[in-house]
């Protein structure tokens, strides 16, 4: 068993922490979506590092592909919502979206 996993887990944790920081600190909707994508990619990295060298490597790869597909769908829907918000409010800031409550 190699120690390849420890640096990969540390990298995934750092990427996830950067994503959480960007999600909590920024008010721009596009940056928030990029932060969510960064957190999903950190989770993918953890899936693949955990399955490296095991019998479940194919299953972990399938999970990673599924997460990438879900992230692509989330990005498409999120960008469509941001475009609609920008057309209505002329801003991509999340504070402008709070006016849309019914």
Phi and psi restraints in degrees (range 20) as a CNS / XPLOR table:
assign (resid 1 and name C) (resid 2 and name N)
       (resid 2 and name CA) (resid 2 and name C) 1.0 -95.8 20.0 2
assign (resid 2 and name N) (resid 2 and name CA)
       (resid 2 and name C) (resid 3 and name N) 1.0 166.1 20.0 2
assign (resid 2 and name C) (resid 3 and name N)
       (resid 3 and name CA) (resid 3 and name C) 1.0 -95.4 20.0 2
assign (resid 3 and name N) (resid 3 and name CA)
       (resid 3 and name C) (resid 4 and name N) 1.0 25.0 20.0 2
assign (resid 3 and name C) (resid 4 and name N)
       (resid 4 and name CA) (resid 4 and name C) 1.0 -66.1 20.0 2
assign (resid 4 and name N) (resid 4 and name CA)
       (resid 4 and name C) (resid 5 and name N) 1.0 -28.9 20.0 2
assign (resid 4 and name C) (resid 5 and name N)
       (resid 5 and name CA) (resid 5 and name C) 1.0 -69.1 20.0 2
assign (resid 5 and name N) (resid 5 and name CA)
       (resid 5 and name C) (resid 6 and name N) 1.0 -35.1 20.0 2
assign (resid 5 and name C) (resid 6 and name N)
       (resid 6 and name CA) (resid 6 and name C) 1.0 -61.9 20.0 2
assign (resid 6 and name N) (resid 6 and name CA)
       (resid 6 and name C) (resid 7 and name N) 1.0 -47.6 20.0 2
assign (resid 6 and name C) (resid 7 and name N)
       (resid 7 and name CA) (resid 7 and name C) 1.0 -65.4 20.0 2
assign (resid 7 and name N) (resid 7 and name CA)
       (resid 7 and name C) (resid 8 and name N) 1.0 -32.6 20.0 2
assign (resid 7 and name C) (resid 8 and name N)
       (resid 8 and name CA) (resid 8 and name C) 1.0 -68.6 20.0 2
assign (resid 8 and name N) (resid 8 and name CA)
       (resid 8 and name C) (resid 9 and name N) 1.0 -40.4 20.0 2
assign (resid 8 and name C) (resid 9 and name N)
       (resid 9 and name CA) (resid 9 and name C) 1.0 -65.4 20.0 2
assign (resid 9 and name N) (resid 9 and name CA)
       (resid 9 and name C) (resid 10 and name N) 1.0 -37.4 20.0 2
assign (resid 9 and name C) (resid 10 and name N)
       (resid 10 and name CA) (resid 10 and name C) 1.0 -65.6 20.0 2
assign (resid 10 and name N) (resid 10 and name CA)
       (resid 10 and name C) (resid 11 and name N) 1.0 -40.9 20.0 2
assign (resid 10 and name C) (resid 11 and name N)
       (resid 11 and name CA) (resid 11 and name C) 1.0 -64.0 20.0 2
assign (resid 11 and name N) (resid 11 and name CA)
       (resid 11 and name C) (resid 12 and name N) 1.0 -43.1 20.0 2
assign (resid 11 and name C) (resid 12 and name N)
       (resid 12 and name CA) (resid 12 and name C) 1.0 -63.7 20.0 2
assign (resid 12 and name N) (resid 12 and name CA)
       (resid 12 and name C) (resid 13 and name N) 1.0 -39.6 20.0 2
assign (resid 12 and name C) (resid 13 and name N)
       (resid 13 and name CA) (resid 13 and name C) 1.0 -66.0 20.0 2
assign (resid 13 and name N) (resid 13 and name CA)
       (resid 13 and name C) (resid 14 and name N) 1.0 -39.1 20.0 2
assign (resid 13 and name C) (resid 14 and name N)
       (resid 14 and name CA) (resid 14 and name C) 1.0 -66.1 20.0 2
assign (resid 14 and name N) (resid 14 and name CA)
       (resid 14 and name C) (resid 15 and name N) 1.0 -42.1 20.0 2
assign (resid 14 and name C) (resid 15 and name N)
       (resid 15 and name CA) (resid 15 and name C) 1.0 -63.8 20.0 2
assign (resid 15 and name N) (resid 15 and name CA)
       (resid 15 and name C) (resid 16 and name N) 1.0 -41.7 20.0 2
assign (resid 15 and name C) (resid 16 and name N)
       (resid 16 and name CA) (resid 16 and name C) 1.0 -65.2 20.0 2
assign (resid 16 and name N) (resid 16 and name CA)
       (resid 16 and name C) (resid 17 and name N) 1.0 -40.7 20.0 2
assign (resid 16 and name C) (resid 17 and name N)
       (resid 17 and name CA) (resid 17 and name C) 1.0 -64.5 20.0 2
assign (resid 17 and name N) (resid 17 and name CA)
       (resid 17 and name C) (resid 18 and name N) 1.0 -39.5 20.0 2
assign (resid 17 and name C) (resid 18 and name N)
       (resid 18 and name CA) (resid 18 and name C) 1.0 -63.1 20.0 2
assign (resid 18 and name N) (resid 18 and name CA)
       (resid 18 and name C) (resid 19 and name N) 1.0 -39.2 20.0 2
assign (resid 18 and name C) (resid 19 and name N)
       (resid 19 and name CA) (resid 19 and name C) 1.0 -64.2 20.0 2
assign (resid 19 and name N) (resid 19 and name CA)
       (resid 19 and name C) (resid 20 and name N) 1.0 -43.4 20.0 2
assign (resid 19 and name C) (resid 20 and name N)
       (resid 20 and name CA) (resid 20 and name C) 1.0 -64.6 20.0 2
assign (resid 20 and name N) (resid 20 and name CA)
       (resid 20 and name C) (resid 21 and name N) 1.0 -41.5 20.0 2
assign (resid 20 and name C) (resid 21 and name N)
       (resid 21 and name CA) (resid 21 and name C) 1.0 -62.4 20.0 2
assign (resid 21 and name N) (resid 21 and name CA)
       (resid 21 and name C) (resid 22 and name N) 1.0 -45.0 20.0 2
assign (resid 21 and name C) (resid 22 and name N)
       (resid 22 and name CA) (resid 22 and name C) 1.0 -64.3 20.0 2
assign (resid 22 and name N) (resid 22 and name CA)
       (resid 22 and name C) (resid 23 and name N) 1.0 -35.8 20.0 2
assign (resid 22 and name C) (resid 23 and name N)
       (resid 23 and name CA) (resid 23 and name C) 1.0 -67.6 20.0 2
assign (resid 23 and name N) (resid 23 and name CA)
       (resid 23 and name C) (resid 24 and name N) 1.0 -40.3 20.0 2
assign (resid 23 and name C) (resid 24 and name N)
       (resid 24 and name CA) (resid 24 and name C) 1.0 -81.9 20.0 2
assign (resid 24 and name N) (resid 24 and name CA)
       (resid 24 and name C) (resid 25 and name N) 1.0 -30.2 20.0 2
assign (resid 24 and name C) (resid 25 and name N)
       (resid 25 and name CA) (resid 25 and name C) 1.0 -92.4 20.0 2
assign (resid 25 and name N) (resid 25 and name CA)
       (resid 25 and name C) (resid 26 and name N) 1.0 -40.3 20.0 2
assign (resid 25 and name C) (resid 26 and name N)
       (resid 26 and name CA) (resid 26 and name C) 1.0 -80.4 20.0 2
assign (resid 26 and name N) (resid 26 and name CA)
       (resid 26 and name C) (resid 27 and name N) 1.0 151.0 20.0 2
assign (resid 26 and name C) (resid 27 and name N)
       (resid 27 and name CA) (resid 27 and name C) 1.0 -110.5 20.0 2
assign (resid 27 and name N) (resid 27 and name CA)
       (resid 27 and name C) (resid 28 and name N) 1.0 -8.7 20.0 2
assign (resid 27 and name C) (resid 28 and name N)
       (resid 28 and name CA) (resid 28 and name C) 1.0 -79.7 20.0 2
assign (resid 28 and name N) (resid 28 and name CA)
       (resid 28 and name C) (resid 29 and name N) 1.0 130.1 20.0 2
assign (resid 28 and name C) (resid 29 and name N)
       (resid 29 and name CA) (resid 29 and name C) 1.0 -65.6 20.0 2
assign (resid 29 and name N) (resid 29 and name CA)
       (resid 29 and name C) (resid 30 and name N) 1.0 -34.0 20.0 2
assign (resid 29 and name C) (resid 30 and name N)
       (resid 30 and name CA) (resid 30 and name C) 1.0 -68.4 20.0 2
assign (resid 30 and name N) (resid 30 and name CA)
       (resid 30 and name C) (resid 31 and name N) 1.0 -40.2 20.0 2
assign (resid 30 and name C) (resid 31 and name N)
       (resid 31 and name CA) (resid 31 and name C) 1.0 -66.7 20.0 2
assign (resid 31 and name N) (resid 31 and name CA)
       (resid 31 and name C) (resid 32 and name N) 1.0 -36.8 20.0 2
assign (resid 31 and name C) (resid 32 and name N)
       (resid 32 and name CA) (resid 32 and name C) 1.0 -63.2 20.0 2
assign (resid 32 and name N) (resid 32 and name CA)
       (resid 32 and name C) (resid 33 and name N) 1.0 -42.7 20.0 2
assign (resid 32 and name C) (resid 33 and name N)
       (resid 33 and name CA) (resid 33 and name C) 1.0 -64.3 20.0 2
assign (resid 33 and name N) (resid 33 and name CA)
       (resid 33 and name C) (resid 34 and name N) 1.0 -39.4 20.0 2
assign (resid 33 and name C) (resid 34 and name N)
       (resid 34 and name CA) (resid 34 and name C) 1.0 -65.3 20.0 2
assign (resid 34 and name N) (resid 34 and name CA)
       (resid 34 and name C) (resid 35 and name N) 1.0 -34.9 20.0 2
assign (resid 34 and name C) (resid 35 and name N)
       (resid 35 and name CA) (resid 35 and name C) 1.0 -66.9 20.0 2
assign (resid 35 and name N) (resid 35 and name CA)
       (resid 35 and name C) (resid 36 and name N) 1.0 -38.8 20.0 2
assign (resid 35 and name C) (resid 36 and name N)
       (resid 36 and name CA) (resid 36 and name C) 1.0 -64.2 20.0 2
assign (resid 36 and name N) (resid 36 and name CA)
       (resid 36 and name C) (resid 37 and name N) 1.0 -41.4 20.0 2
assign (resid 36 and name C) (resid 37 and name N)
       (resid 37 and name CA) (resid 37 and name C) 1.0 -61.9 20.0 2
assign (resid 37 and name N) (resid 37 and name CA)
       (resid 37 and name C) (resid 38 and name N) 1.0 -38.7 20.0 2
assign (resid 37 and name C) (resid 38 and name N)
       (resid 38 and name CA) (resid 38 and name C) 1.0 -63.9 20.0 2
assign (resid 38 and name N) (resid 38 and name CA)
       (resid 38 and name C) (resid 39 and name N) 1.0 -39.8 20.0 2
assign (resid 38 and name C) (resid 39 and name N)
       (resid 39 and name CA) (resid 39 and name C) 1.0 -66.4 20.0 2
assign (resid 39 and name N) (resid 39 and name CA)
       (resid 39 and name C) (resid 40 and name N) 1.0 -39.3 20.0 2
assign (resid 39 and name C) (resid 40 and name N)
       (resid 40 and name CA) (resid 40 and name C) 1.0 -65.9 20.0 2
assign (resid 40 and name N) (resid 40 and name CA)
       (resid 40 and name C) (resid 41 and name N) 1.0 -38.2 20.0 2
assign (resid 40 and name C) (resid 41 and name N)
       (resid 41 and name CA) (resid 41 and name C) 1.0 -68.2 20.0 2
assign (resid 41 and name N) (resid 41 and name CA)
       (resid 41 and name C) (resid 42 and name N) 1.0 -33.6 20.0 2
assign (resid 41 and name C) (resid 42 and name N)
       (resid 42 and name CA) (resid 42 and name C) 1.0 -65.2 20.0 2
assign (resid 42 and name N) (resid 42 and name CA)
       (resid 42 and name C) (resid 43 and name N) 1.0 -38.8 20.0 2
assign (resid 42 and name C) (resid 43 and name N)
       (resid 43 and name CA) (resid 43 and name C) 1.0 -65.4 20.0 2
assign (resid 43 and name N) (resid 43 and name CA)
       (resid 43 and name C) (resid 44 and name N) 1.0 -39.5 20.0 2
assign (resid 43 and name C) (resid 44 and name N)
       (resid 44 and name CA) (resid 44 and name C) 1.0 -60.9 20.0 2
assign (resid 44 and name N) (resid 44 and name CA)
       (resid 44 and name C) (resid 45 and name N) 1.0 -43.2 20.0 2
assign (resid 44 and name C) (resid 45 and name N)
       (resid 45 and name CA) (resid 45 and name C) 1.0 -61.7 20.0 2
assign (resid 45 and name N) (resid 45 and name CA)
       (resid 45 and name C) (resid 46 and name N) 1.0 -38.3 20.0 2
assign (resid 45 and name C) (resid 46 and name N)
       (resid 46 and name CA) (resid 46 and name C) 1.0 -67.0 20.0 2
assign (resid 46 and name N) (resid 46 and name CA)
       (resid 46 and name C) (resid 47 and name N) 1.0 -42.7 20.0 2
assign (resid 46 and name C) (resid 47 and name N)
       (resid 47 and name CA) (resid 47 and name C) 1.0 -55.9 20.0 2
assign (resid 47 and name N) (resid 47 and name CA)
       (resid 47 and name C) (resid 48 and name N) 1.0 -49.3 20.0 2
assign (resid 47 and name C) (resid 48 and name N)
       (resid 48 and name CA) (resid 48 and name C) 1.0 -71.4 20.0 2
assign (resid 48 and name N) (resid 48 and name CA)
       (resid 48 and name C) (resid 49 and name N) 1.0 -34.9 20.0 2
assign (resid 48 and name C) (resid 49 and name N)
       (resid 49 and name CA) (resid 49 and name C) 1.0 -69.1 20.0 2
assign (resid 49 and name N) (resid 49 and name CA)
       (resid 49 and name C) (resid 50 and name N) 1.0 -35.7 20.0 2
assign (resid 49 and name C) (resid 50 and name N)
       (resid 50 and name CA) (resid 50 and name C) 1.0 -69.7 20.0 2
assign (resid 50 and name N) (resid 50 and name CA)
       (resid 50 and name C) (resid 51 and name N) 1.0 -31.5 20.0 2
assign (resid 50 and name C) (resid 51 and name N)
       (resid 51 and name CA) (resid 51 and name C) 1.0 -91.5 20.0 2
assign (resid 51 and name N) (resid 51 and name CA)
       (resid 51 and name C) (resid 52 and name N) 1.0 -3.5 20.0 2
assign (resid 51 and name C) (resid 52 and name N)
       (resid 52 and name CA) (resid 52 and name C) 1.0 -64.0 20.0 2
assign (resid 52 and name N) (resid 52 and name CA)
       (resid 52 and name C) (resid 53 and name N) 1.0 121.8 20.0 2
assign (resid 52 and name C) (resid 53 and name N)
       (resid 53 and name CA) (resid 53 and name C) 1.0 82.4 20.0 2
assign (resid 53 and name N) (resid 53 and name CA)
       (resid 53 and name C) (resid 54 and name N) 1.0 11.0 20.0 2
assign (resid 53 and name C) (resid 54 and name N)
       (resid 54 and name CA) (resid 54 and name C) 1.0 -112.2 20.0 2
assign (resid 54 and name N) (resid 54 and name CA)
       (resid 54 and name C) (resid 55 and name N) 1.0 172.9 20.0 2
assign (resid 54 and name C) (resid 55 and name N)
       (resid 55 and name CA) (resid 55 and name C) 1.0 -72.5 20.0 2
assign (resid 55 and name N) (resid 55 and name CA)
       (resid 55 and name C) (resid 56 and name N) 1.0 -18.3 20.0 2
assign (resid 55 and name C) (resid 56 and name N)
       (resid 56 and name CA) (resid 56 and name C) 1.0 -92.8 20.0 2
assign (resid 56 and name N) (resid 56 and name CA)
       (resid 56 and name C) (resid 57 and name N) 1.0 18.8 20.0 2
assign (resid 56 and name C) (resid 57 and name N)
       (resid 57 and name CA) (resid 57 and name C) 1.0 -62.8 20.0 2
assign (resid 57 and name N) (resid 57 and name CA)
       (resid 57 and name C) (resid 58 and name N) 1.0 -39.0 20.0 2
assign (resid 57 and name C) (resid 58 and name N)
       (resid 58 and name CA) (resid 58 and name C) 1.0 -67.5 20.0 2
assign (resid 58 and name N) (resid 58 and name CA)
       (resid 58 and name C) (resid 59 and name N) 1.0 -37.4 20.0 2
assign (resid 58 and name C) (resid 59 and name N)
       (resid 59 and name CA) (resid 59 and name C) 1.0 -68.2 20.0 2
assign (resid 59 and name N) (resid 59 and name CA)
       (resid 59 and name C) (resid 60 and name N) 1.0 -39.6 20.0 2
assign (resid 59 and name C) (resid 60 and name N)
       (resid 60 and name CA) (resid 60 and name C) 1.0 -66.3 20.0 2
assign (resid 60 and name N) (resid 60 and name CA)
       (resid 60 and name C) (resid 61 and name N) 1.0 -36.9 20.0 2
assign (resid 60 and name C) (resid 61 and name N)
       (resid 61 and name CA) (resid 61 and name C) 1.0 -65.3 20.0 2
assign (resid 61 and name N) (resid 61 and name CA)
       (resid 61 and name C) (resid 62 and name N) 1.0 -37.3 20.0 2
assign (resid 61 and name C) (resid 62 and name N)
       (resid 62 and name CA) (resid 62 and name C) 1.0 -65.6 20.0 2
assign (resid 62 and name N) (resid 62 and name CA)
       (resid 62 and name C) (resid 63 and name N) 1.0 -39.9 20.0 2
assign (resid 62 and name C) (resid 63 and name N)
       (resid 63 and name CA) (resid 63 and name C) 1.0 -62.2 20.0 2
assign (resid 63 and name N) (resid 63 and name CA)
       (resid 63 and name C) (resid 64 and name N) 1.0 -41.9 20.0 2
assign (resid 63 and name C) (resid 64 and name N)
       (resid 64 and name CA) (resid 64 and name C) 1.0 -64.4 20.0 2
assign (resid 64 and name N) (resid 64 and name CA)
       (resid 64 and name C) (resid 65 and name N) 1.0 -41.4 20.0 2
assign (resid 64 and name C) (resid 65 and name N)
       (resid 65 and name CA) (resid 65 and name C) 1.0 -63.9 20.0 2
assign (resid 65 and name N) (resid 65 and name CA)
       (resid 65 and name C) (resid 66 and name N) 1.0 -39.8 20.0 2
assign (resid 65 and name C) (resid 66 and name N)
       (resid 66 and name CA) (resid 66 and name C) 1.0 -62.5 20.0 2
assign (resid 66 and name N) (resid 66 and name CA)
       (resid 66 and name C) (resid 67 and name N) 1.0 -41.9 20.0 2
assign (resid 66 and name C) (resid 67 and name N)
       (resid 67 and name CA) (resid 67 and name C) 1.0 -65.8 20.0 2
assign (resid 67 and name N) (resid 67 and name CA)
       (resid 67 and name C) (resid 68 and name N) 1.0 -38.5 20.0 2
assign (resid 67 and name C) (resid 68 and name N)
       (resid 68 and name CA) (resid 68 and name C) 1.0 -64.4 20.0 2
assign (resid 68 and name N) (resid 68 and name CA)
       (resid 68 and name C) (resid 69 and name N) 1.0 -41.4 20.0 2
assign (resid 68 and name C) (resid 69 and name N)
       (resid 69 and name CA) (resid 69 and name C) 1.0 -64.3 20.0 2
assign (resid 69 and name N) (resid 69 and name CA)
       (resid 69 and name C) (resid 70 and name N) 1.0 -40.9 20.0 2
assign (resid 69 and name C) (resid 70 and name N)
       (resid 70 and name CA) (resid 70 and name C) 1.0 -66.3 20.0 2
assign (resid 70 and name N) (resid 70 and name CA)
       (resid 70 and name C) (resid 71 and name N) 1.0 -36.3 20.0 2
assign (resid 70 and name C) (resid 71 and name N)
       (resid 71 and name CA) (resid 71 and name C) 1.0 -66.7 20.0 2
assign (resid 71 and name N) (resid 71 and name CA)
       (resid 71 and name C) (resid 72 and name N) 1.0 -37.1 20.0 2
assign (resid 71 and name C) (resid 72 and name N)
       (resid 72 and name CA) (resid 72 and name C) 1.0 -66.0 20.0 2
assign (resid 72 and name N) (resid 72 and name CA)
       (resid 72 and name C) (resid 73 and name N) 1.0 -41.6 20.0 2
assign (resid 72 and name C) (resid 73 and name N)
       (resid 73 and name CA) (resid 73 and name C) 1.0 -65.8 20.0 2
assign (resid 73 and name N) (resid 73 and name CA)
       (resid 73 and name C) (resid 74 and name N) 1.0 -40.2 20.0 2
assign (resid 73 and name C) (resid 74 and name N)
       (resid 74 and name CA) (resid 74 and name C) 1.0 -63.6 20.0 2
assign (resid 74 and name N) (resid 74 and name CA)
       (resid 74 and name C) (resid 75 and name N) 1.0 -39.9 20.0 2
assign (resid 74 and name C) (resid 75 and name N)
       (resid 75 and name CA) (resid 75 and name C) 1.0 -66.3 20.0 2
assign (resid 75 and name N) (resid 75 and name CA)
       (resid 75 and name C) (resid 76 and name N) 1.0 -41.3 20.0 2
assign (resid 75 and name C) (resid 76 and name N)
       (resid 76 and name CA) (resid 76 and name C) 1.0 -64.4 20.0 2
assign (resid 76 and name N) (resid 76 and name CA)
       (resid 76 and name C) (resid 77 and name N) 1.0 -45.2 20.0 2
assign (resid 76 and name C) (resid 77 and name N)
       (resid 77 and name CA) (resid 77 and name C) 1.0 -68.0 20.0 2
assign (resid 77 and name N) (resid 77 and name CA)
       (resid 77 and name C) (resid 78 and name N) 1.0 -42.1 20.0 2
assign (resid 77 and name C) (resid 78 and name N)
       (resid 78 and name CA) (resid 78 and name C) 1.0 -62.7 20.0 2
assign (resid 78 and name N) (resid 78 and name CA)
       (resid 78 and name C) (resid 79 and name N) 1.0 -43.1 20.0 2
assign (resid 78 and name C) (resid 79 and name N)
       (resid 79 and name CA) (resid 79 and name C) 1.0 -67.2 20.0 2
assign (resid 79 and name N) (resid 79 and name CA)
       (resid 79 and name C) (resid 80 and name N) 1.0 -34.4 20.0 2
assign (resid 79 and name C) (resid 80 and name N)
       (resid 80 and name CA) (resid 80 and name C) 1.0 -64.5 20.0 2
assign (resid 80 and name N) (resid 80 and name CA)
       (resid 80 and name C) (resid 81 and name N) 1.0 -41.1 20.0 2
assign (resid 80 and name C) (resid 81 and name N)
       (resid 81 and name CA) (resid 81 and name C) 1.0 -65.5 20.0 2
assign (resid 81 and name N) (resid 81 and name CA)
       (resid 81 and name C) (resid 82 and name N) 1.0 -39.6 20.0 2
assign (resid 81 and name C) (resid 82 and name N)
       (resid 82 and name CA) (resid 82 and name C) 1.0 -65.8 20.0 2
assign (resid 82 and name N) (resid 82 and name CA)
       (resid 82 and name C) (resid 83 and name N) 1.0 -40.3 20.0 2
assign (resid 82 and name C) (resid 83 and name N)
       (resid 83 and name CA) (resid 83 and name C) 1.0 -63.1 20.0 2
assign (resid 83 and name N) (resid 83 and name CA)
       (resid 83 and name C) (resid 84 and name N) 1.0 -41.0 20.0 2
assign (resid 83 and name C) (resid 84 and name N)
       (resid 84 and name CA) (resid 84 and name C) 1.0 -64.4 20.0 2
assign (resid 84 and name N) (resid 84 and name CA)
       (resid 84 and name C) (resid 85 and name N) 1.0 -41.1 20.0 2
assign (resid 84 and name C) (resid 85 and name N)
       (resid 85 and name CA) (resid 85 and name C) 1.0 -63.4 20.0 2
assign (resid 85 and name N) (resid 85 and name CA)
       (resid 85 and name C) (resid 86 and name N) 1.0 -41.1 20.0 2
assign (resid 85 and name C) (resid 86 and name N)
       (resid 86 and name CA) (resid 86 and name C) 1.0 -66.6 20.0 2
assign (resid 86 and name N) (resid 86 and name CA)
       (resid 86 and name C) (resid 87 and name N) 1.0 -38.6 20.0 2
assign (resid 86 and name C) (resid 87 and name N)
       (resid 87 and name CA) (resid 87 and name C) 1.0 -64.8 20.0 2
assign (resid 87 and name N) (resid 87 and name CA)
       (resid 87 and name C) (resid 88 and name N) 1.0 -35.5 20.0 2
assign (resid 87 and name C) (resid 88 and name N)
       (resid 88 and name CA) (resid 88 and name C) 1.0 -82.0 20.0 2
assign (resid 88 and name N) (resid 88 and name CA)
       (resid 88 and name C) (resid 89 and name N) 1.0 -43.8 20.0 2
assign (resid 88 and name C) (resid 89 and name N)
       (resid 89 and name CA) (resid 89 and name C) 1.0 -109.6 20.0 2
assign (resid 89 and name N) (resid 89 and name CA)
       (resid 89 and name C) (resid 90 and name N) 1.0 -7.1 20.0 2
assign (resid 89 and name C) (resid 90 and name N)
       (resid 90 and name CA) (resid 90 and name C) 1.0 58.9 20.0 2
assign (resid 90 and name N) (resid 90 and name CA)
       (resid 90 and name C) (resid 91 and name N) 1.0 31.9 20.0 2
assign (resid 90 and name C) (resid 91 and name N)
       (resid 91 and name CA) (resid 91 and name C) 1.0 -153.3 20.0 2
assign (resid 91 and name N) (resid 91 and name CA)
       (resid 91 and name C) (resid 92 and name N) 1.0 147.7 20.0 2
assign (resid 91 and name C) (resid 92 and name N)
       (resid 92 and name CA) (resid 92 and name C) 1.0 -106.7 20.0 2
assign (resid 92 and name N) (resid 92 and name CA)
       (resid 92 and name C) (resid 93 and name N) 1.0 14.0 20.0 2
assign (resid 92 and name C) (resid 93 and name N)
       (resid 93 and name CA) (resid 93 and name C) 1.0 -76.6 20.0 2
assign (resid 93 and name N) (resid 93 and name CA)
       (resid 93 and name C) (resid 94 and name N) 1.0 143.4 20.0 2
assign (resid 93 and name C) (resid 94 and name N)
       (resid 94 and name CA) (resid 94 and name C) 1.0 -69.5 20.0 2
assign (resid 94 and name N) (resid 94 and name CA)
       (resid 94 and name C) (resid 95 and name N) 1.0 -24.3 20.0 2
assign (resid 94 and name C) (resid 95 and name N)
       (resid 95 and name CA) (resid 95 and name C) 1.0 -65.1 20.0 2
assign (resid 95 and name N) (resid 95 and name CA)
       (resid 95 and name C) (resid 96 and name N) 1.0 -29.4 20.0 2
assign (resid 95 and name C) (resid 96 and name N)
       (resid 96 and name CA) (resid 96 and name C) 1.0 -69.8 20.0 2
assign (resid 96 and name N) (resid 96 and name CA)
       (resid 96 and name C) (resid 97 and name N) 1.0 -24.6 20.0 2
assign (resid 96 and name C) (resid 97 and name N)
       (resid 97 and name CA) (resid 97 and name C) 1.0 -75.3 20.0 2
assign (resid 97 and name N) (resid 97 and name CA)
       (resid 97 and name C) (resid 98 and name N) 1.0 -20.0 20.0 2
assign (resid 97 and name C) (resid 98 and name N)
       (resid 98 and name CA) (resid 98 and name C) 1.0 -69.2 20.0 2
assign (resid 98 and name N) (resid 98 and name CA)
       (resid 98 and name C) (resid 99 and name N) 1.0 -19.4 20.0 2
assign (resid 98 and name C) (resid 99 and name N)
       (resid 99 and name CA) (resid 99 and name C) 1.0 -74.1 20.0 2
assign (resid 99 and name N) (resid 99 and name CA)
       (resid 99 and name C) (resid 100 and name N) 1.0 -12.6 20.0 2
assign (resid 99 and name C) (resid 100 and name N)
       (resid 100 and name CA) (resid 100 and name C) 1.0 -84.7 20.0 2
assign (resid 100 and name N) (resid 100 and name CA)
       (resid 100 and name C) (resid 101 and name N) 1.0 -1.9 20.0 2
assign (resid 100 and name C) (resid 101 and name N)
       (resid 101 and name CA) (resid 101 and name C) 1.0 -66.1 20.0 2
assign (resid 101 and name N) (resid 101 and name CA)
       (resid 101 and name C) (resid 102 and name N) 1.0 143.1 20.0 2
